[in-house]
Amino acid sequence: MPLMKQALPGIGMHSSNCQKSGPDRISTLLDELLLHVMYFLTLQEAVQTSLLSRRWKNLWASLMWLNFEAAKFSSIRTYRQFVNNALQYRSSLPMPV
C-alpha cells in the first residue's frame, strides 16, 4: 500500500468552493524552519504535509528523528506496514546536500 494511503487512511480528497484567502507564506520559509516545525509532528502527520505542495513532497524524509506513534493506527499490522514503507521510501531518496 502506498505510504500516503497509509498516512491518510479513509480520507478522500474533497473539492472546495473556497477561494484562496491570500499568498502562501509558509512555502516561502526555509527548509530548516519547516523541518523544525515537522519535528513536533508524528511521522504520519509529517508525511501528510507532502500533499501541501510539490516543494514539500519529500521534505519529511529529511527529518533526523522519526516519531512513529502506533496509537494513531487501526491495527498493529497497518502500523508495521507504515513503518516499513516509510523507512524503505526514506532510504531510497538521494542524500540531501
C-alpha positions as CSV (number, residue, x, y, z in Angstrom):
1,M,0.0,0.0,0.0
2,P,1.4,3.4,-0.9
3,L,2.8,5.4,2.0
4,M,0.3,8.3,1.5
5,K,-2.7,6.0,1.7
6,Q,-1.3,4.7,5.0
7,A,-0.8,8.2,6.3
8,L,-4.3,9.2,5.3
9,P,-6.5,6.1,5.9
10,G,-10.1,6.5,4.8
11,I,-9.7,10.1,3.8
12,G,-10.5,11.2,0.3
13,M,-9.6,14.5,-1.3
14,H,-12.7,16.7,-1.4
15,S,-13.0,19.7,-3.7
16,S,-13.7,23.0,-2.1
17,N,-15.6,26.0,-3.3
18,C,-13.4,28.3,-1.1
19,Q,-11.3,30.9,-2.8
20,K,-7.7,31.5,-1.8
21,S,-7.5,34.0,1.0
22,G,-4.0,35.2,0.3
23,P,-0.5,34.3,-0.7
24,D,1.1,31.1,0.6
25,R,3.7,32.4,3.0
26,I,4.5,29.1,4.7
27,S,6.1,27.7,1.5
28,T,8.5,30.6,1.4
29,L,10.1,29.6,4.7
30,L,13.5,27.9,4.7
31,D,13.5,24.1,4.7
32,E,15.3,24.2,8.1
33,L,12.4,26.1,9.7
34,L,9.8,23.8,8.1
35,L,11.7,20.7,9.4
36,H,11.9,22.3,12.8
37,V,8.1,22.6,12.8
38,M,7.7,19.0,11.5
39,Y,9.9,17.8,14.4
40,F,6.9,18.3,16.6
41,L,4.6,16.2,14.4
42,T,4.2,12.4,14.4
43,L,5.7,10.9,11.3
44,Q,2.2,10.2,9.9
45,E,1.4,13.9,10.2
46,A,4.7,14.9,8.7
47,V,4.1,12.6,5.7
48,Q,0.7,14.2,5.3
49,T,2.4,17.6,4.7
50,S,3.7,16.3,1.4
51,L,0.2,17.0,0.0
52,L,0.6,20.7,0.6
53,S,2.9,21.4,-2.4
54,R,5.5,19.8,-4.7
55,R,8.2,21.5,-2.7
56,W,7.0,19.7,0.5
57,K,6.7,16.2,-1.2
58,N,9.9,14.7,0.3
59,L,10.7,17.2,3.0
60,W,9.5,14.9,5.8
61,A,12.2,12.4,4.7
62,S,14.9,14.8,5.8
63,L,13.8,14.7,9.4
64,M,16.7,13.5,11.7
65,W,14.3,12.0,14.2
66,L,11.2,9.9,13.2
67,N,8.3,9.9,15.7
68,F,6.3,6.8,14.9
69,E,3.1,6.8,17.0
70,A,1.3,3.4,17.0
71,A,-1.9,4.8,18.7
72,K,-2.9,6.6,15.5
73,F,-3.3,3.4,13.5
74,S,-6.2,1.0,13.5
75,S,-4.1,-2.1,13.9
76,I,-0.5,-3.2,14.6
77,R,-0.4,-4.6,11.1
78,T,-1.1,-1.3,9.4
79,Y,1.4,0.4,11.8
80,R,4.2,-2.1,10.9
81,Q,3.4,-1.6,7.3
82,F,3.6,2.2,7.6
83,V,6.9,2.0,9.5
84,N,8.4,-0.4,6.9
85,N,7.3,1.6,4.0
86,A,8.4,4.9,5.5
87,L,11.9,3.6,6.2
88,Q,12.1,2.0,2.8
89,Y,10.9,5.1,1.0
90,R,13.2,7.3,3.0
91,S,16.3,5.2,2.3
92,S,15.5,5.2,-1.5
93,L,15.8,9.0,-1.7
94,P,19.1,10.7,-2.6
95,M,21.0,12.1,0.3
96,P,20.4,15.8,0.9
97,V,23.4,18.1,0.1
